[in-house]
C-alpha cells in the first residue's frame, strides 16, 4: 500500500512538472492586472462540477490577496446572476475538455452582455472550441487521471489548482502585496494573527515576517 501511495504521489507530481511553461500564464497575469488593478473591474471565475470547485478556490484566494474576484455558477448565470458581470471585468473559465456546454453558453451570454469581455481559459484540450473563443488559453498538459477508471477528475484538477496558485502568486508580486495588506483582508483566525504578527515584527526592527 505504501508503494501504491508513493506511485500516486509521483504521478500527481509528474503531472505538475509537465504543465507547459509558455507566455500564456504571463499574458493572463498582465490581462488581470490591466482589467482589475489599472482599471476598475474584477475577476469573474466560473466552471462546472469539479472545475467549478477549483474556480471557487481561485476566486476566493485572489480576493484575499488583493485582486477582487467572484465565482459565477454557469447555470445560475442563466437565471439572472449574469448581471454580476460588468464591462470592465475579465472572465476566467475552467474546463478540462474545453467544450463544456454550460461554459460555452456562459461565454456566449457574457459576450452578448458585454461584447468585448476578455476571456482567460484553463483547459486540458488545446484544440477545443473554448480555446478558439478565448483571449488567453492556459494548457494544463492534459495529464492522465490517477483514477483507476481514468474518469474521475483527479490529476486534472491538481494541475488546474496549481495554475490558479501560480496566477495568484504572480499577481501578488506584481502589485507588491504585503503582510499589512493581507491582514486588512484576513483579520480573523490563525492567518490573520500571523499576518499582523509579521507586521509587528518588522516594526520592531527587521525580524522575519513569520518568526
C-alpha positions as CSV (number, residue, x, y, z in Angstrom):
1,X,0.0,0.0,0.0
2,X,2.8,2.4,0.8
3,X,4.4,1.8,-2.6
4,X,1.0,2.4,-4.2
5,X,0.6,5.7,-2.4
6,X,4.1,6.8,-3.4
7,X,3.3,5.9,-7.1
8,X,0.1,8.0,-6.9
9,X,2.0,11.0,-5.4
10,X,4.7,10.7,-8.1
11,X,2.0,10.6,-10.8
12,X,0.5,13.8,-9.4
13,X,3.9,15.5,-9.1
14,X,4.9,14.5,-12.6
15,X,1.7,16.0,-13.9
16,X,2.5,19.3,-12.3
17,X,6.0,19.2,-13.7
18,X,4.6,18.8,-17.2
19,X,2.4,21.9,-17.1
20,X,3.6,23.8,-20.2
21,X,5.6,26.9,-19.3
22,X,4.7,29.4,-22.1
23,X,3.9,33.0,-22.3
24,X,0.2,32.2,-21.7
25,X,0.4,32.5,-17.9
26,X,2.3,35.8,-18.1
27,X,-0.3,37.1,-20.6
28,X,-3.1,36.1,-18.2
29,X,-1.4,37.9,-15.3
30,X,-1.0,41.0,-17.5
31,X,-4.6,40.9,-18.6
32,X,-6.0,40.5,-15.0
33,X,-3.7,43.3,-13.8
34,X,-4.8,45.6,-16.6
35,X,-8.5,45.0,-16.1
36,X,-8.6,44.8,-12.3
37,X,-5.7,46.9,-10.9
38,X,-5.3,49.5,-13.7
39,X,-9.0,49.6,-14.5
40,X,-11.9,49.2,-12.2
41,X,-13.0,45.7,-13.0
42,X,-12.9,42.4,-11.2
43,X,-12.1,38.7,-12.0
44,X,-15.1,36.5,-12.5
45,X,-14.3,32.8,-12.3
46,X,-16.5,30.0,-13.5
47,X,-16.6,26.3,-14.1
48,X,-18.9,23.3,-13.9
49,X,-18.6,20.4,-11.4
50,X,-15.1,19.8,-10.1
51,X,-13.8,22.6,-12.2
52,X,-16.3,24.9,-10.6
53,X,-14.9,24.0,-7.2
54,X,-11.4,24.9,-8.4
55,X,-12.8,28.2,-9.7
56,X,-14.3,29.0,-6.3
57,X,-10.9,28.3,-4.7
58,X,-9.1,30.5,-7.2
59,X,-11.6,33.4,-6.8
60,X,-11.5,33.4,-3.0
61,X,-7.7,33.2,-3.0
62,X,-7.5,36.1,-5.4
63,X,-9.8,38.2,-3.3
64,X,-7.8,37.5,-0.1
65,X,-4.6,38.6,-1.8
66,X,-5.6,41.9,-3.2
67,X,-7.3,41.1,-6.5
68,X,-11.1,41.4,-6.3
69,X,-12.8,38.2,-7.6
70,X,-16.1,36.4,-7.5
71,X,-17.4,33.0,-8.6
72,X,-20.3,32.8,-11.0
73,X,-22.0,29.5,-11.4
74,X,-22.7,29.0,-15.1
75,X,-26.2,27.6,-14.5
76,X,-27.2,30.4,-12.1
77,X,-25.9,32.9,-14.7
78,X,-28.8,31.9,-17.0
79,X,-31.2,32.8,-14.2
80,X,-30.1,36.4,-13.5
81,X,-26.7,36.1,-11.9
82,X,-25.1,37.0,-15.2
83,X,-25.8,40.6,-14.0
84,X,-22.7,40.4,-11.7
85,X,-20.5,40.9,-14.8
86,X,-19.6,44.4,-15.8
87,X,-17.9,45.5,-19.0
88,X,-14.7,46.3,-17.1
89,X,-14.3,42.7,-15.8
90,X,-12.3,39.7,-17.0
91,X,-13.7,36.2,-17.1
92,X,-11.7,33.2,-16.0
93,X,-13.2,29.9,-17.3
94,X,-12.1,26.4,-16.3
95,X,-13.0,23.4,-18.4
96,X,-10.8,20.3,-18.8
97,X,-12.4,19.3,-22.0
98,X,-12.7,22.8,-23.4
99,X,-16.2,22.0,-24.6
100,X,-18.4,22.0,-21.5
101,X,-21.8,23.0,-22.7
102,X,-22.7,25.3,-19.8
103,X,-19.4,27.1,-20.1
104,X,-19.8,27.6,-23.8
105,X,-23.2,29.0,-23.1
106,X,-21.9,31.3,-20.4
107,X,-19.2,32.7,-22.7
108,X,-21.9,33.4,-25.3
109,X,-24.2,35.1,-22.8
110,X,-21.4,37.1,-21.3
111,X,-20.2,38.5,-24.6
112,X,-23.8,39.2,-25.6
113,X,-24.0,41.3,-22.4
114,X,-20.6,42.9,-22.9
115,X,-19.3,42.4,-26.5
116,X,-15.5,42.8,-25.8
117,X,-15.3,41.0,-22.5
118,X,-11.9,39.3,-22.3
119,X,-11.7,35.6,-21.6
120,X,-8.9,33.6,-19.9
121,X,-9.3,29.8,-20.1
122,X,-7.6,27.0,-18.2
123,X,-8.1,23.7,-20.1
124,X,-6.6,20.3,-20.9
125,X,-7.6,20.5,-24.6
126,X,-5.6,23.0,-26.7
127,X,-7.8,22.3,-29.8
128,X,-11.2,22.8,-28.2
129,X,-14.0,25.3,-29.1
130,X,-13.4,27.3,-25.9
131,X,-9.7,27.8,-26.8
132,X,-10.7,29.3,-30.1
133,X,-13.1,31.7,-28.3
134,X,-10.7,32.8,-25.6
135,X,-8.2,35.6,-25.5
136,X,-5.7,33.7,-23.4
137,X,-5.8,29.8,-23.1
138,X,-3.6,28.2,-20.5
139,X,-3.0,24.5,-21.1
140,X,-2.7,22.1,-18.1
141,X,-0.7,19.5,-20.1
142,X,-3.8,17.2,-20.2
143,X,-2.4,14.6,-17.7
144,X,-3.9,11.1,-17.3
145,X,-6.2,10.9,-14.3
146,X,-4.9,8.7,-11.5
147,X,-8.5,7.5,-11.0
148,X,-8.4,3.7,-11.8
149,X,-11.2,4.2,-14.2
150,X,-9.5,7.1,-15.9
151,X,-12.6,9.1,-15.4
152,X,-12.8,10.9,-12.1
153,X,-11.2,14.4,-12.2
154,X,-8.1,13.9,-10.0
155,X,-4.8,14.8,-11.7
156,X,-6.5,17.3,-14.0
157,X,-7.9,19.2,-11.1
158,X,-4.5,19.2,-9.4
159,X,-2.9,20.9,-12.4
160,X,-5.8,23.4,-12.6
161,X,-5.3,24.3,-8.9
162,X,-1.6,24.7,-9.4
163,X,-2.1,27.1,-12.3
164,X,-4.5,29.1,-10.2
165,X,-1.9,29.3,-7.4
166,X,0.7,30.5,-9.9
167,X,-1.6,33.2,-11.2
168,X,-2.3,34.4,-7.6
169,X,1.3,34.5,-6.6
170,X,2.5,36.3,-9.7
171,X,-0.3,38.9,-9.2
172,X,0.7,39.3,-5.6
173,X,4.3,40.0,-6.6
174,X,3.2,42.4,-9.4
175,X,1.1,44.6,-7.1
176,X,3.5,44.4,-4.2
177,X,1.0,42.7,-1.8
178,X,2.4,42.5,1.7
179,X,1.6,41.4,5.3
180,X,-0.3,44.6,6.1
181,X,-2.4,44.2,3.0
182,X,-3.1,40.6,3.9
183,X,-4.1,41.4,7.5
184,X,-6.6,44.0,6.3
185,X,-8.4,41.4,4.3
186,X,-8.0,38.4,6.6
187,X,-8.5,39.7,10.1
188,X,-9.7,36.6,11.8
189,X,-8.1,33.2,12.6
190,X,-4.6,32.0,12.6
191,X,-3.5,33.5,9.3
192,X,-4.8,37.0,10.3
193,X,-2.9,36.8,13.5
194,X,0.2,35.6,11.7
195,X,0.0,38.5,9.2
196,X,-0.4,41.0,11.9
197,X,2.4,39.5,13.9
198,X,4.6,39.7,10.8
199,X,4.0,43.5,10.6
200,X,4.7,43.9,14.3
201,X,7.9,42.0,13.9
202,X,9.1,44.3,11.1
203,X,8.2,47.3,13.1
204,X,10.4,46.0,15.9
205,X,13.4,46.1,13.7
206,X,13.5,43.7,10.7
207,X,12.8,40.3,12.3
208,X,11.4,37.7,9.9
209,X,7.8,38.3,8.9
210,X,6.8,34.8,10.2
211,X,9.2,34.5,13.1
